[in-house]
C-alpha cells in the first residue's frame, strides 16, 4: 500500500474502475484510511444484476467493518439459517449457517439494494463517484497508467488522474483490457459467443420455508431459490 510519507505528505489519489461490491468496499476502506478515492462505474445504480443474492455469513463481518451491516439487516432481506442442497432425484442435505459464522445466519438481499447501500456509504466517506460513466481512453506513460479519459451520458469527456489505478470490474476486466491494448497496440478483440445461460427473476406468492435457501442441481447446471425483501423470492439458475 502507498504510504503518505512516500508521497511527500500529499494525499495519494486512487482511481477504481467498477463500483460493484469489490470496488465500493475497497473505496470505503481506502477513503477511511485517508486516501482521495475516485470510483468510476459504467452503470447507473441501483440496477438489477444476474446474481444469487445470497450474502454468506462470513461476509457479515466485512459489512460490519464497512459500517453498513445495520442498514443491510434493516433493508428487509431474509435471514438465512439453513441452506438445503438437492439433486435431480430429490436427495439432499442441509448446512446450517452457524457453521460459517457465530452470528448463525446468512442474508438474502437483492443485489440492487446491496449495491445501493455500499455506494451510499462510499459517498458518505467522501469518495468521488462517476456513475453512468465509461472509460473512453487510457493514457499510458513509462509503462504505467498515467490517467483516464472518461465519458458520461452527456458525452463530455473528463480526465481522471491518480497515483494508483485499480480494476474492480470483475470478469470483464475492462480497465485491464484497455491497458493491454494500449501497450500492445492490438485492435479491439471481437466478442466471443456465449456458451452459458444465466437467468434471474423475482417472484411473488412462492412458498418457501422461512429462513431457508434452496439449491437445486440438474444436468449442466444448478439453481437457487431464496426470499429477499418486499415479500419477493429470487430464482436464479446457471447452465452450460
N, C-alpha and C positions, 0 to 999 in steps of 0.2 A: 504494500500500500504506500502511496505517496505521503510523505510526512511534510507537515507545514514548514519545518525549518529547511527542508530541501528546496522549497520554493521561495526562499528568502522572505519568509513571513507573509507572502502573498497568498490569499485564499486560493487553493487549487480548484480548477474548473474541470468537471467531469460531465460528459455527454453520454446518455444512454439511449440506444435505439430499441424501442419496444417497451410498452407500458403494461404488459401483462403482469401476472403475479411475480415473476422474477425481476423484471425491470422496475416495477413500482416498489417492491420490497427493498431492493438494493438502493433505490433513490432515497427512500425514507431513512435507511440506516446511514448512508453517506451524508445526507443533509444533517442528521442529528449529530454526526461527528465533525461538523463544521465545514464541509465541502460545499462549493457552489455547484449545484446539480441542475442539468437541463435534461428533460425527458421528452423524447420525440416518438409520437405514436401515429401510425398511418390511419387508424380507425378513429371514430368518434364514440366515446363511452357515454352511457352504458350501451353495450351491444351483446347480443347473444352469440355464443360460440359453441361449436360441437365439443361437448365435454360431459363427463360422468357426473360432475357437480357434487363430488364427494371429497370432503376435506378430512384426511386421515387424522387420527388422534394426536400423533406426534407433531402435526403442523400447528396445533393449537398453541404450543409453547412459542412457536415462531411468531404467530399473530399477537400473542401477548407481549412479546418483546417489541413489536412494532407499534403497540398502543392501539390496536384495532379489535382485540378479542371481544371486549364487551359489546361493541357495536355489531360484530359478526353474530354473536349469540342473540342479540336483541332484534336481528333482522327478520326473524320469523322462520328460519330454516329448521329442519328436523334434527334432533339429536339422535344419533345412530348408536345403539348399544350392542348391535349384533349384525354381522354380515353373513348371509346364507349363500352358499355356493351349490349349484345344482347342475348335473349333466343332463344330456338329452333323454336319458332313461328314467329320470326322476330321482336318481341317487344324489345325495348331498351331505354337507356337513356345515356346522356353524362356527364362526370365530367371534368371540366376544371382544368388543373394543378395548376392554380393560387390559388385555394382554399387550397392547401397544402403548398405553399411557395411563397413568394413575388417575386421570380425570374420569376414565371409564366410558367415554363416549367419543364418537366422531361427529362430524357436522355435515349435513346435506343442505347446501345453499346454492342458489343459481349462480352461474359464473358471472352473469351481468351484475348481480348485486355485490359479489365478492370484489370484482374489478372496480366497481364504483367506490366502495369503501376504501380500498387501497389507494386509489387515485386521489380521493378527497383528503386522505391522510397525508399523502405526499405534498399536496398543496399547502396544508396546514404547516408542514415542516419547512416551507419556503422553496420547494422545488419549482423551477420554471418549466411549465408543461406546454408542449405544442401538440394539440390533438388535431386529427384530420390532416396530418402533415406527412408528406413522404420525402425521403431523401432523394433529391434530384441529381446531386453530383458529390463525389468525394474528391477533396483536394489533398494530394499527397506530396510530401516533401521529405527528402533524405530517408526514404524507405518507411515512413510512418504517416499516419493521417495528420494533416495539418488543419483541416476544417471541413465542414459540411455545408453544402448548399441545399436548403430545404424549401419545399413549396407547399403552401396550404390551399384551401379551397378557393381563395381569392387569386390563386396562381401567381402571387407575388413572392419572389424568392427572398429568403433571408439567409444570412451567414451565421453559422454556429461554430464558434471556436472553443477549444478545450485543451487541457493538458493530457487528458486521457479519454479515449472513446471505447465504449463497451457495447457489444452486440448482444441484446437480450431478446431477439426476435424469434427465438425458438428454432424449430426445424427449418424455417425459411432461411435462416442465417443471412438476412437481406443485406446488412451492412458488410459482412464478411465477403459476400459475393461481389459487391460493388468494388471493394478494395482489391480483390483478386483480379477482377477485370481491368482495373485501373493500372495495377502494377504489371500485368502480363500483356496488356493491350489486346485482349481477346474480345471477339464480338459477343453480344449477349446470347446466352445459350437458349435454344428452343425448349419450351416446356415439354416434359415427357408425359405421355398419357398415364393416368392413374390406374392402378391395378387393385385398388382397395375401395370399399364402400363404407361410409360412415353415416349414421342417422341419429338425430336427436329431436325430441319434441316434448312439450309439456302438455299434460292431460288432466282433466278433472273427472271426478267420480270413479277413480281407480281404487279398488280395495287392496290395501297392503297393510301388513301388520305394523302398528306404530313402533317407531324406534328401530326399524329393520331396513337394511339394504339387501336386495336380492340380485345375485349374479348368476346368469344362465350361460352355459357353454353349449355350442352347437357346431356342426362340421364347418370349419373355416372361420370361426369367429366366436364372439361372446357378446352378451348384452347385459345391461344393468337397469335396475328399477329402484327408485327411492323417492320419498317425499321431499319437496322443497317448500319455500314459503308460499303464502297466499292460497293454501289448500290445493296446490298443484303437485303432480307427480312427474318426475323426469324419467323418460325412457330413452335410452341410447343403445346403439349397438355398432359393432365394427366387424367387418368380414373381408377376407381376401380371396 
